[in-house]
Amino acid sequence: MSRAIDLVRSDAEAVLTGRHQLLEALRGQHLFVSGGTGFLGTWLLELIKVLNEKYSFGISVTAYSRHARGFAAKLPHLGLQKEFRFEEGDIRYLTEIPRDVRYIIHAAALTDRRLLASQPGAVAEVNGVGTMRILRAANLLEDVQKVVLMSSGLVYGSQPWELAQVDENFVGPLRCNDVNAVYAESKRFAEVVAQSSVSETKLPVVTLRPFAFVGPYQSLQLPWAVTDFIRDSFTGGPIRIMGDGATVRSLMYASDYAFWVLAALASGRPRETYNVGSPEAVDLGALAKLITQSFAPVPEIRTRLGQTGHDRNRLVPDIGKARRELGLEVTVPLHEAIQRTISWNRYQQFS
């Protein structure tokens, strides 16, 4: 376990080196993070721990989560930090936020695709009602400086195959009469709710649209392509790909993801929307090959599984706005992101 923690610490230090000045607005502040013990929340705590210990930022955090109580036992190097307070609760029933909080990250969501089939109503309620609850609570604070709403790149709908990247102004089709659209549509609704709050109360909301990510603390049991490929490689394969492997995605490493969110919290412009993700496109066939090369023997890759005529699609962000306005760049290329993620999981297995 110590080697896994050391790897994450090294990544957190690396992404902050020469860039921590971008986060100066957060120095000495109390942050409230909903979904604070999830994948993103855990990485935010890792970066804030480094900011406090190495750069004396003095940031305190209230991490609000449905699973807060078990966090200290699971990750004591974070859970026992005196600057971090963990509050257990369901975002749908949130009524208040600590009075001295000035910066808020709303990251609570049900993101597991399996829930879209088994509990679509809960997914819609957490994304919609949860957003309404946190905005109302934020509006009761005396001096709130920034609220970051974590939306989703899926709100864009279908990205045309010939369009290499989508920027923040793109609008594609979504089939709202399809239960599979519940996550994207509920995130669209969350954005509208946020803009309504901005209009009515002038609440300083910044909207982020995250795409796809990879890294430590990401469960390999999640039914996503990258987690499927890594998990199946650890068990010897085969790697299974629906269709011909031409579907295109991009993957941002977790340390970059967390840093971008903190940077948007520090200096993102209220009422603005920013894509968060990597512009480095990769098709699923190439991603599978990149992952399997780290294993011996190299697992077999099987394509054209499932229904014939499986649709190819792409979802890759244009990050020009984040670069121009927030000074952000991707610091970990895809091949390194994959290698670090595999190494962390190996440390977890054999520690």
N, C-alpha and C positions, 0 to 999 in steps of 0.2 A: 504493500500500500504506500510506503514511503516514497518509492520510486515514481509511482503514479502522481503523488502530490507534488514531488519535485518537478516533474515534467510540466504540470499545470502552472506552478509558480514561475518556472522559467519562461513559459509562454506569456504569462501576465506581465512579467518584468520587461520582456522584449517588446511587446506592443506599446508599453508606456514610455520606453526610453526615447527621449527626444520629442515626445508628444504630450507629456503630462501637462504642459502649459495650456493646452487646449481645454483643459478641464478646470481651470483656476476658479471659475464661477462657483464650483461646488465645494470649495475649501471651507471647512467649518460648518457645513450644512447638514441638516437632518433629512434624509431621503426616505420616502415611502415607496416600496416596491410591491405591487400585487403580483401574485405568481412568483414570489420571491425565493422559493426553493426549487423551482424548475430548472431546466437546462440553462436558459438565459439568466435567471435569477442567481443561480449558483456561480456562474461566470462573472456576473456583476460584483458579487461579494468577493471573488478572488481578486479582481482588479482593485476594488476599493481597499482590500486588505493591504495590497502593495502600496497604493497611494498613501495610506495612513502610516505604514511602517517605514517606507523608503523616502517619502516626500513630505511627511508630516501634514497631511491634508486635514486630519481631524474630522473625517466624515462619519456620521452615525447613520444607521439604517434600521428601519422597521420593515422586516420582510413578512408580508401577509400571505398566507398559503393554507390550503386545506390539509397539508401534510407537515406543518411547521414543527410539531412536537417531536417527531422522530429525527429531525435534521441534525441536531447536535450529536446524537449517538452515531449517526451515519457518517458525518463529516465533522468531527470535533475540532479540527483546526480552523473551521469557520464558525461552527455552532457555539463554541465557547468564547468567541471574541467579545470583549466587553462592549465594543461599539455596535454590535449587532443584536437587535432584539427580534424575536420571532413570535408572531401572533397568528394563532390558528383560527381560520374562519372561511366561510364561503362568500365569495365576492358578491353573490346575488343578494346577500343580507347585510352587506357593509353599511354602517350608518355614520361612522365618524373616523377621522384620521387625527393622529396626535397634533395638538395645536401649534407646535413649533415647526412642523414640516413646511418647507417652502418649495420642495421639488418632488415630483411624483412620476413614477413609471408604472403605467398600467399594462402589465404583461400577462395577467391571468386569462387563461383560455383553455378549452378542451381541444387539443390538437391531434389526438390519436385518431387516425382515419377509421379505425374499427368502431369508434363511437358514433360516426356518422350514420352507420347502419343500425346500431343497437340503441343509441340514445340521441337521435337527431334533435329532439326538443330541448334536451339539456344543453347541447352545443349552442343552439340558437339563444337560449336563455342566458347562459354564462357570457357569451359575447355581447348580447344586446342589453339585457337588464344589468349585467355586471358593469358595463360602461356607464350606464345611467347612474348607477349607485356611486361609483367612484367620482364622477363629475359633480354630483350633488354634494358629496362630502368635501370635495376640494373647494367648492364654492363657499363653504362655511369657514374656510381658513382666512385669517386676517391678511396674510402677506404671501400668498402663493405666487411663485415666480415662473414656474414652468410645469406643465403636465405633458408627458410624452405618452401618446396612445400608440400601442403596438397593434397595427392593423395586419395586413397580409398582402403579398404580391398576387395572391389569387383573386383579389378584387378586380383585377384587370380583365378577367374572363379569358377567352381564347386568344392567344397571341398568334397572329398570322405566321405561317411557316417561313415566308420570305422576309419577315421583319426580324432582324438580328437581335434587337434589344427593345424593351419597352421603357419609355420614360413616364414621368408622373402625369402627363396629359393624355396618355393613351386610354381609350375606352373600348373594350371588346365585349362580345356577347356572352351572357350567362343565361342558362335555362332556369328561370326561377320556379318552374313547375316540376323540377326534378329534385328529389331529396338529396342527391349528391351535391347540390349547390348550397346546402344549408350553411356550411362553414363560410364560403365566400360571400354569400348574401348577408349573413349575420355580421360579417366584418364590414361590409358596405354600410349596413345599418348603423353599426357602431361609429363609423366615420361621420355619418349624417347627424347622429345624436351629438357628437363632439362639436360639429360645426354649428348646430343649433345652440349649444351652450356658449360657444364663442359669440354668437350673435346676440344672445340674450344677456349674458353676464360679463362679456369681455374676458373670459377665462383664457389664459395664455396656453393654448393647446398646440402642440407640434405632433403631426401624424407621421409615423414611420410604417413603411410597407416592406417587411422582411420577406426574403425569398427562401432559399434552402441553405442548410448549414450542416457542418460535420465537426466532430471534436469530442474530447473527453466530456463525461457526464451525459452523453447522449445514449439512451438505452438501445442496445442492439435488438431488442424485442419489438421495437417500433416497425410498422409495416411500410417502410420507405425503401426506395431502391438502394441507397448507399448503405443503410443499416442491414438490409437483407444480404447484400453482397459480402459485407465484412463478416457478418454472423455465419453465413454459409461457408465462407472461406476458412474460418476457424474450425468448422466441423468437417472439412475436407471436400466440400462441394457436393454436387455440382452447383454452379451459379445458374439461376433460372431467370430468363428475361422474356417478358411478354412482348410479342411482336419481333421485329428484326433488329432491335437495339438502336434504332436511329433517333428515338426520342431524345430531346436535348434539354439539359438542365445546367445550372451552375451551382457551386457549393462554396460558401464562405466559411473560413475557419472560425471557431468559437471565440477566440481571443479578439479577433477583428470585430466580430459581431458585437460583443459586449462593449468594446471601446467606442464603436460608432454610436451605440445607444447612449452612452455617457456623454459623448461629444454633442449629440443632438439635444440632450438635456441641458447641457451647459450653454450652448450657443445657437441652437436651432431657432429659426424665426417663428414666432407664434402665427398660426393660421396657414403655415406652409406644410407641405408633404414631401417626404424624401424616401427614395428607394434605399433599401439596405440589403446588400448582397454582393456577390462577385460577378463581374462581367465576363469571366473566363468560361466560355461555353464548353460543354463536353457531352457527347452522346452516351447513352447507357452502355453501349458495347465497349466504347473506349474506357469508360469508368470501370467496368467490370475487369478489363484487362489490367488497368492500373492497380487495382486492388489485389488481384490474384497473383501478380508478380512478386508480392511480398510473402508468399507462402510456398513451402516445399513439402510435397510435390505441388505443382501449380494446379489448382482445381479446374475442372472442366467447365466451360461456359456453354450453356444451351440456350438457343434463341428460338423464336417463332413458336412459343408455347401459348396455350390458351386459344381463344377464338381467332380464326383467320381474319385477315383484314384489320388487325389491331391498329388503331389510329396512331400515327406519329404526331407528336406535338412538341412545342418548345416553350420554355419559360425562363427568360434571361433578362436581368435588369440593365437599364442604362443608369449609370451612377454619376453622370456628369454634374447634376445639381448638387449632390453631396460633396463632390470634389471642389466645385466652385465656391459654394457658400460656407462649407464647414471645414474645408481643407483636409478632407479624408481620402485615404488610399487603402487599397487592400495590401497588406504586408506579408501575408502567407499564401504563396501560390498553391494551386490545387495538389500537386504531387507531394508537397511538404505537408499539407493538411491531412492527406490520406495517411502518410507515413506516421505522423504524430498520433493520429487517432488509433491506428493499429498498435503502435507501441504502447500507448496508454492502456488499451484493452489487454495486451499481453501482460503488462505489469499487474493489472487487476486480477487476471487469471492465476498467475503464479506467485503472487505475494503471500 
